[in-house]
Amino acid sequence: MDIGFGEALVVVGALLAIAAGLSGLMHGTVLSISVLAVAAGFALAATDVVAVRPGDEALIYVIELALILTLFSDGLLVERELLRMHWGPPARAIAIAMPITLVLLALGAKALFSELTWAEAFLLGAVLSPTDPVVTSALVTARRVPERVRHTLNLESGLNDGLALPFVLFFLILASPAGDAPAEGLQLLGEAVAGALIGVALGFAAGRLVPHLPGGGITRRYEGLYALGLGLFAYGIADVTIANGFIAAFVCGVALARAEHETPEAFRETSESVSSIFQIVTFFVFGALVVATGYAGNVAALLAFVVFALVVARPLAVRLSFLRSRLAPGERLFIAWFGPKGVASMLFALFVVNSAVGERSVVFEVASFVILASILAHGFTDTLGASWIDRRLEGEEAEEPDRSAVG
């Protein structure tokens, strides 16, 4: 059933309070806030307490805000030294692994879902190609996970959301009736470049301006709001002009962190609080959305594709992209597994279901269940994964002296 504003606040308020109250219990366990939020949305929708519709503008706005805040926050927290010292693994993950993942997912989709055209199969691959920083948030802050691994996962998930969007829009045009793909493709490329330029210009200008603001600069209380406002402003400027707003928001965060070192630290608490609110609501709504849409296709094909997406496509793409890299075998395996689908893929799937694509319902439903399975699989294994890589790397380091002695 539909609920009013007061009822909605009851649900959202209770969800946020319960999530916060259980955070201490779930910290260091296999549970996660994302899994809890999805389960709550699923349960309340299944019992007809709440109802959501894929075409609701409010739903899309909530997910867009969650993605903008996550991207900008990730950009702020990219360590400048690590960006210089360990640029290789993130660059491989973004420039090589993501396109390979997209192609593998498209081939798998075409093989399992015969009703999809090639353009629709590649659209599904593009929707599911980016990784999500929210589900792996426990990993990018866990000190047991090596710094360069955390950096790779964080930078990859922050960048590939914005970089995947042009591919999604390109294949969306290609799969739609009367779409002019070549012309639109060039336009999307220009929007991505323009977004990056806007982000760089705003981030550096705002960072350099901080010491010269009147009255002695920004008070401690409002430093977080300054950065948050800048991230939203970057997206807005890009969106109302000719640029990609998501790329603008992320690049703006990186540029601000490079130009003004104090602002990112002050923004940490504000960004985590505000982002967490939108992320929890987004995962809750997504759980309810899965119930609303359901799945009317071949269940065996869906299960096969889910397994292929999580166990084959991403791991194989990462292993290929990291050939001859300096990462230890355990680090490569760890990065290969943790490629969760989340907020960006949710938003892209909503773009599809509200488009003119012929098999938009199939693309949306398949993507939804892959995202759901990923949230559960990666959400339940993040803490276990951190413990595993800690033990694995200790064992590899212990074997090094023995190998050198034999050699």
N, C-alpha and C positions, 0 to 999 in steps of 0.2 A: 504494500500500500504506500501511497505518497504521504510524506510527513511534512508538517509545517516548520516554521523557523524555530519555534520553541522546542519542538521535539528533536529537531536536528541538533540544536545546542546541547540537549540532554545526551544524545548519542556521542557527539564529538567530545564534549567535556568529559564524559565518563571514560571514553577511550583514552584521551590524553592523560587523565589522572591515573588510570589503571596502568598504562604503559610506563609512566614515570614511577609509580609506586612499586612496580615489579622489576624496574631496571636493575636494582641491586641484586635481586634473586637471579636474574637472567645473565648478569655479568659473569663471564668466565664459564658459562654453560653452553650447551648446544642449542639453547633457545635464543631467539632474537626478536627485537621489536617488530621487524618487518613481517616475520611469520605470525606473530600475535595479531597484528593489524589485519593481515589478509584473512586469517581464520575468523576474526570477529566479523568482518564484512561478509564473508561467505555464510556464516551461521545466521546472522540477522536477516540477510536477504533470503536464505532458504526457508526461514520461518515467517517470511512476509512482514517483518518489522520495518525494513527499509526497502526502497526500490530505486534503481538508477537506470538511466537510459543513455546509450552510447552517444546520442546526438545532442545531449544537453550542453549548452555553451558554458554553463558554470562548471561542469565537470572538466572540460578542456582547459579552462582558465586555471583551475586549481592545479592540474598536472603541469601546465606550462610554468606556473609560478614555482612549483617544486623543482622543476628542472633548471630554471634560471638561477634560483638561489643555490642549488647544488653546484652548478657549473662555476658560478662566480666564486663561491666559497672554496672550491677545489683549486681554482686559479690562484687565489690568495695564498693558499697553503703549500703551493709548489715551492720547495726550497731552492733558492737561487744557486747554491753551491752544487746541489745534486743535479739540477738542470744542466749545469756545465759538465759535471764529472760523470754522470750516468745517463747520458742522453741516448746511448745506443739501444738498450732494451726497450724503452718506450717507443722509440722511433721504429724499431722492427715490429712491435706489436700493432702500432697504428698504421704504418705504411705497407706492411706485408701481411700480417696476420688477419687484420680486419677485412681486406678485400678477398683473401683466400676463404675466410669464413663465409662471406657473402656468397661467393660462387658455389661453395660446397653445399650451403643451405638451399640455394636455388636449384641445384641439381637434384638434391634429395627431395625437395618439394615437388619438382616436376615428375620424378619417378613414382612418388607415392600418391600424388593427387592429380589424376589425369585431367580433371576438369579445369585446372589452371593453365593459362597460356604461359609462354616463356616469360613475357613481361610481368605477369602476375607472380610467377615463381621467383623471379629476381626481386620483385617488390617485397615479397615475404622475407627473402634473404636479407634485404636491406633493413627492414624493420627490426630483425633479430640480430643484426651484426654488432651493434654497440653494446658495450658492457656497462654495468651500473655501479656507481660508487657507494650507493646507500646500503645495498645488501652486504658489501664487503667492508663496511665502515669499521667493523671490529678488527679487521686485518690491517688496514692502513694506519691504525693507531697502536697495534700490538707490538711491543718491543721485542717479543720473541721472534717475530718475523724480520729477516734481514732488511736493512734500510733500503737497499737498491731494489728489493722485491716489492716493498711497500710503495716506493716511489714509482716503480713501473706500473703497478696496478692503479695507483691514484692518478698518475698523469694520463695513462691510457684511457681510463674511464672518463676522465674530465674532458679530454680532447675528442674522443671518438663520437660522443653524443652530437656535438655540433658538426663534425665532419661527416657523419652518416646522414644528416638531414638532407644535403643536396642529392645524395643517391636516392633517398626515399622519394623526394619530390620528382626527380628525373624519371624513375620507374613508375611513379604514380601517373605522370603525364603520358608515358609510353603505353601504359596499360589502359588509359582512358580513351574513349572514342574521340576521334578527330584531334588528338594531341600532336602538337608540333615539337617532337622530342629534340631534334638538333638545336633549334633556336632557343627552346626553353633550357636546354642543357648549358648552353653558353651563358644564358642569363643567370642561372643558378651558380655557375662558377664565379661570375662577377660578383654576385651577392656574398659568396663566401669570402672572397678577397676583400671586398669592401667592409664586411663585418670585422675582419681581423684588423684592418687599418683603423677603423673607428675605435675598436677596443684598445689598441696600442696608444692612439692619440689621447683618448680620454684618461686612460690609466696613468700614463706618464705625466700628463698635464696636472691631473688632480693630486698625484703624489708629490710633485715638485711644488705645488701650490701650498701644501700644508704648513711648512715653516713660515710662510709669508702672509698667512691669514691675519686679519685685524684682531686686536684684543689678546694677542699672545697665542693665537691658534685655537684649535678645537679643544674643548674641555674633555677630560677623560670619559665623562658620562656619555658624550655624543660622538666619540670616535667611531664606534661601531655603526651608528646610524649614518655617518658620513660615507663609510665604505658601502653599506647596504644601499643607500640612495644612489651611489655612483653605479653600482651594478645594475640596478633597475633602469637608471637613466641610459646606460650604454645599450641595453636591450631595446628600450623604447626608441631611442634615436635611430638605431639600425632598422627597427621594424617599420617605422613611419617613413623611412627614406628608401634606399635601394639595397639594403644589406641584410645579412643573416644575423638575427638578434642573438641566437644562442652562441655562435662563435664570438660575437662582439662581447658578450657577458664574460665568457671564460678568458679570452685574451685580455680584457680589461682587468680582471683579477690578477693575472700574471704580471701585467705591466705595473699595476699599482704596488704589488709586492716588491717589484724590482726598484721602484722609485722611492717608496716610503716604507721603511722596515718596521716602524712602530705600529702603523695602522693594521696590518694583518693580525698581529698578536691581540690588539684591542678588539678586533672584529671577531675573533674566534668564538667567544662566548655568545655574542649576539647572533652570529651566523648559525651556530649549532642549535640554539634555541628556536630561532625562526624557521630554519630549514627542517628541523625535526618535526615541528607542527605540521607543515605541509607534506612532509614525507609520510608521516603516520596516517594522515587523512587520505593521501593518495593511495597507499596500500590498502587501506580499509575500503575505499570506493572500488578499487580494482577487484577485491574479493567479492563484493556485491555484484560487480559487473559480470563476472564469470558466471554467476548464477542466472543473471538476467538473459545472457546471450545463449548459454548452453552450447551443445554441439550436436549437430544432426548428421554428421558425416560418418565415414568408416572409422570406427574406434581403433581397430588394429593398425590402420595406417597412421592415425594420430599418435598412438603409443610408439610406433616405430620411429616416427619423425622426432618426437620428443627425445627419445634415447639417442638418436643420431645427432641432434642438435647439441645435446649436453655432453655426450661421451665421445663423439667422433669428430664433428666439424670443428669446434673450437680447439680441443686438444691437438688435433692433427695440424691445424693451421698454425698454432703457436709453436709446436715442435719444428715445423718446417721453417718458420721465420727465424728461429733461434739457432739454426744450424751454424756451427763454428763461432758461436758467441762465447763470451767468457763466463757466462752464468754456470753455476754448478748444476749437475743433473737434477738434484732435488729442487733447486730453485726453478728450473725450467718446467718440471712436472707440476709444481705448485701453481705457477702462473697459468699453465695450460688448463688446469681444472677450474680455477676461479675466474670464470668469465660470465658472471651472472647477468641476466636480462632484468630490466627494471623500469624505472620512471621514463626514460627516453623511449624505450620500445612500447610502453603503454601509450604514450602520446602519439607516436608514429602509427600505431594500430588504430587509434581513434581517427587520425587523418584519413586512413584508408576506408574505414566503415562509413565515413561521411563524404566519400568521394563518388565519382561516377564509374568506378572500376566494376567490370561485370561480375566477377566473383569476389567482391569485397567482403561478403559475409564469411566465406571460407578462409580468406587471408586473415581476417580479424579473429575468427574463432581459433584457428590453429595457432596464431601468434599468442593469443591469450593463454592457452593451456601450456605452451612452452614457457612463457613468462612465469606462470603459476608454479610449474614444476621446478623452474630455476630458483625462484624465491625459496621454495621449500628445501631443495637439495643443497644449495649454497648457503642458505641461512642456517641450516642444521649442521653444516660441516665447517663453518668459519673458525670456531674455537678449536675444534678437533684438528683442523688444518694447521693452525698456528702451533699447536703442540707437536704435531707430526714433523713440520719442517724444522723446528727447534732440535728435535731428537735426530732427524736425518742429517742435518748439517754438522752436528756434533760428531756423528759417526763418520762422515766424510772427512772432516778435519783430522780425526784420530787416525784414519787410514793413510793420510798423506805422508807422514814420516816413514811408515813402513814401505810405501811405494818408492820413495826416494832412496831408501836404504838398499832396496832390491836393485833399483836402477843403477 
